[in-house]
Amino acid sequence: MERLGPARADGADGRTSTRIRMGGIGIDPVTGAAAVARVLDAIEAGRGGHIVTPNVDILAAARRSRALRAVVGAADLVTADGAPLVWASRVAGTPLPERVAGSDLVWSLSEAAAERGLRIALLGGTPDDAARPTERAARVLETRYPGLKIVGAWCPPMGFDRDAALWNDLAGRLAAAAPDLVYVGLGFPKQELVSVRLRATAPRTWFLGCGASIDFIAGYRRRAPKWMQRTGTEWLFRMCSEPRRLARRYLRDDLPEAARLLAEAARDRRRRP
């Protein structure tokens, strides 16, 4: 078992930061504001990057797979989406400052992008030819932040990442649009693997794996109330909203993983001098 503790990691911004390790992955101890500032500084310097926001579900998947741990570890910025990760870091005595969720970063990064004239694209969301949530999310962001430049709202069909023609079409759209930021809402690990591949096409672009955030922005799915987000019970709201899809994952995989994570943190705290 890997103990919680500091690890060194070099990011796309050229700086070396201390990551807090838990469950085999490292988390950057940043606030939401600091995460946005780091991305903006890198964009201004012409450097692209990749943001991963692990929650308990992602942590459990990464613990089972060396390849997924490598994907997370190679990200330029890793923030704690799940409240249990923040709780465990505090129990271990190596506290993360706060939860920094992908569903919050899409708003804060969009606000900053509007102020600085940056270009944003949306990739993913739920395929629905009638509701078109990806395009609706783009309109919501443009309305919320006047002057925001949305240069793409793409929801490719299932299997696009395995179809050469569909993939080349997406890569061509990305290259032509030249966004500074892309919100990739395809779910873990697909969104991370797609982001890694697309960075070859757009090396100066930042990619944020944001899960269901595009659907949340569009109002296609409801996000938990603020009090549930603050208290770490957002997972319960999501499970009750989509029980057939999420109940088994949360109850069978995520709750045991959260308990294991907290137990490891307590054990590490006792072992520290």
C-alpha positions in Angstrom: 0.0 0.0 0.0 1.3 3.4 -0.9 1.3 5.9 2.0 -0.1 9.4 1.8 2.5 12.0 1.6 4.2 14.6 -0.6 5.5 13.9 -4.1 7.2 16.1 -6.7 5.6 16.7 -10.1 6.6 18.9 -12.9 3.7 20.7 -14.7 3.3 22.3 -18.1 3.9 25.7 -16.4 7.5 24.7 -15.9 7.2 24.8 -12.1 7.7 22.0 -9.7 4.9 21.5 -7.3 4.3 19.2 -4.3 1.5 16.8 -4.8 -0.4 15.0 -2.0 -0.5 11.3 -2.8 -3.4 9.0 -2.0 -4.5 5.7 -3.4 -1.7 5.7 -5.8 -2.2 9.1 -7.4 -1.0 12.7 -6.7 -3.3 15.7 -6.1 -2.1 19.3 -6.5 -2.9 21.2 -3.2 -4.5 24.2 -4.9 -7.6 26.3 -4.4 -10.0 26.8 -7.3 -8.7 30.4 -7.8 -5.1 29.1 -7.9 -6.0 26.4 -10.4 -7.6 29.0 -12.7 -4.5 31.3 -12.3 -2.2 28.5 -13.2 -4.1 27.7 -16.4 -4.3 31.4 -17.4 -0.5 31.9 -16.8 0.3 28.9 -19.0 -2.0 30.0 -21.8 -0.5 33.4 -21.7 3.0 31.8 -22.0 1.8 29.6 -25.0 1.8 26.4 -23.0 -1.0 23.9 -23.2 -2.0 21.3 -20.6 -4.4 18.8 -19.3 -6.6 19.0 -16.1 -7.9 15.8 -14.3 -10.2 16.2 -11.4 -10.3 12.9 -9.5 -13.2 11.9 -7.3 -13.6 8.6 -5.4 -14.8 6.8 -8.5 -11.8 7.9 -10.5 -9.5 7.0 -7.6 -10.9 3.5 -7.4 -10.5 3.0 -11.2 -6.9 4.3 -11.0 -6.1 2.1 -8.1 -7.1 -0.9 -10.2 -5.2 0.1 -13.4 -1.6 1.1 -13.7 -2.4 2.6 -17.1 -5.0 4.9 -15.6 -2.7 5.9 -12.8 -0.2 6.9 -15.4 -2.8 9.0 -17.3 -3.7 10.9 -14.1 0.0 11.2 -13.1 0.9 12.7 -16.4 -1.7 15.5 -16.2 -0.4 19.0 -15.8 -2.9 19.8 -13.1 -4.8 17.4 -10.8 -7.4 18.7 -8.4 -9.6 17.0 -5.8 -13.1 16.8 -7.1 -14.3 14.4 -4.4 -14.9 15.6 -0.9 -13.6 12.3 0.6 -10.2 13.0 -0.9 -10.1 16.4 0.9 -11.3 14.7 4.2 -8.7 12.0 3.9 -5.9 14.5 3.3 -6.8 16.3 6.5 -7.0 13.1 8.5 -3.5 12.2 7.2 -2.1 15.5 8.2 -1.3 16.6 4.6 -4.4 18.7 3.9 -5.7 19.8 0.6 -7.0 23.3 0.8 -10.4 22.6 -0.7 -12.5 20.6 -3.2 -11.9 21.8 -6.8 -14.5 20.2 -8.9 -14.6 20.1 -12.7 -18.2 21.2 -12.6 -17.0 24.4 -10.8 -14.0 25.0 -13.0 -16.1 25.2 -16.1 -17.7 28.3 -14.7 -14.7 30.0 -13.2 -12.5 29.3 -16.3 -15.3 30.6 -18.5 -15.6 33.8 -16.5 -11.8 34.3 -16.7 -11.8 33.5 -20.4 -14.5 36.1 -21.1 -12.4 38.7 -19.3 -9.2 37.8 -21.2 -10.7 37.2 -24.7 -9.8 33.5 -24.7 -11.5 30.9 -26.9 -13.4 27.9 -25.6 -14.8 24.7 -27.1 -17.1 22.1 -25.7 -16.6 18.4 -26.5 -19.0 15.7 -25.4 -22.2 15.8 -23.4 -25.2 13.6 -24.0 -26.0 12.8 -27.7 -29.6 14.0 -28.1 -30.6 15.3 -31.6 -33.7 16.9 -30.1 -32.3 18.7 -27.0 -28.8 19.2 -28.3 -27.4 19.9 -24.8 -23.8 20.6 -26.0 -25.0 23.5 -28.2 -27.4 24.7 -25.5 -24.5 24.7 -22.9 -22.5 26.9 -25.3 -25.4 29.4 -25.5 -25.8 29.4 -21.7 -22.1 30.2 -21.2 -22.2 33.0 -23.8 -25.3 34.5 -22.1 -23.8 34.3 -18.7 -20.4 35.8 -19.7 -20.9 38.4 -22.4 -17.9 38.5 -24.8 -17.1 34.8 -24.2 -15.8 33.3 -27.5 -17.3 29.8 -28.0 -15.6 28.4 -31.1 -16.9 24.9 -31.0 -19.7 22.7 -29.5 -19.1 19.2 -30.6 -20.9 16.1 -29.6 -19.5 13.3 -31.8 -21.3 9.9 -32.0 -20.5 6.9 -29.9 -17.3 5.2 -31.0 -15.9 8.3 -32.7 -12.5 7.7 -31.0 -12.3 4.3 -32.7 -13.3 5.5 -36.1 -10.5 7.0 -38.1 -12.8 9.2 -40.3 -14.7 10.6 -37.3 -11.6 11.1 -35.3 -9.9 13.0 -38.2 -13.0 15.1 -38.6 -12.9 16.1 -35.0 -9.1 16.8 -35.0 -9.6 19.0 -38.1 -12.4 21.0 -36.4 -10.2 21.4 -33.4 -7.2 22.6 -35.4 -9.4 25.1 -37.4 -11.1 26.5 -34.2 -7.8 26.8 -32.3 -9.4 27.1 -28.8 -7.4 28.0 -25.7 -9.6 25.8 -23.6 -11.6 22.6 -24.3 -14.1 21.2 -21.8 -14.3 17.5 -22.5 -17.4 15.9 -21.0 -17.1 12.2 -22.0 -16.7 10.6 -18.6 -13.6 9.0 -17.1 -11.4 7.6 -18.5 -12.6 8.3 -22.1 -12.4 12.0 -21.7 -8.8 11.8 -20.4 -7.7 9.4 -23.1 -9.3 11.6 -25.8 -7.7 14.7 -24.3 -4.2 13.1 -24.4 -4.6 12.2 -28.1 -6.0 15.6 -29.0 -3.1 17.4 -27.4 -1.0 16.3 -30.4 -3.3 18.3 -32.6 -3.5 21.3 -30.3 -0.3 21.4 -28.1 -1.1 25.0 -26.8 -4.6 24.2 -25.7 -5.8 23.3 -22.2 -8.1 20.3 -21.9 -10.4 19.9 -18.8 -12.1 16.5 -18.2 -15.4 17.6 -16.8 -17.7 14.6 -16.7 -21.4 15.6 -16.8 -20.6 19.3 -16.6 -21.8 20.1 -20.1 -25.2 18.5 -19.3 -25.3 20.4 -16.0 -24.7 23.8 -17.8 -27.3 23.0 -20.4 -29.9 22.1 -17.7 -30.1 18.6 -19.3 -29.3 17.1 -16.0 -29.7 18.7 -12.6 -26.7 19.2 -10.3 -27.1 18.8 -6.5 -28.0 21.8 -4.4 -25.2 23.9 -3.1 -25.5 22.6 0.5 -25.0 19.0 -0.8 -22.0 20.1 -2.8 -20.5 21.7 0.4 -21.2 18.7 2.6 -19.8 16.1 0.3 -23.2 14.5 -0.4 -23.5 15.4 -4.0 -23.0 11.7 -4.9 -26.2 10.9 -3.1 -28.2 13.4 -5.2 -26.7 12.0 -8.4 -27.4 8.4 -7.4 -31.0 9.2 -6.6 -31.3 11.1 -9.9 -30.0 8.2 -12.0 -30.3 5.1 -9.8 -30.2 2.5 -12.6 -26.9 3.9 -13.9 -25.2 5.0 -10.7 -26.5 3.1 -7.7 -24.3 0.0 -8.2 -21.2 2.1 -8.9 -21.6 4.3 -5.9 -22.7 1.6 -3.4 -20.5 -1.3 -4.6 -17.3 0.6 -5.6 -17.2 4.1 -4.3 -18.4 3.8 -0.7 -15.8 1.0 0.0 -13.1 3.0 -1.7 -13.9 6.1 0.4 -13.8 4.0 3.6 -10.5 2.4 2.5 -9.1 5.9 1.7 -10.0 7.3 5.1 -8.6 4.2 6.9 -5.3 4.5 5.0 -5.2 8.2 6.0 -5.7 7.4 9.7 -3.1 4.7 9.6 -0.6 7.0 7.9 -1.3 9.7 10.5 -0.5 7.3 13.3 2.8 6.2 11.6 4.1 9.7 11.1 6.7 10.8 13.7 
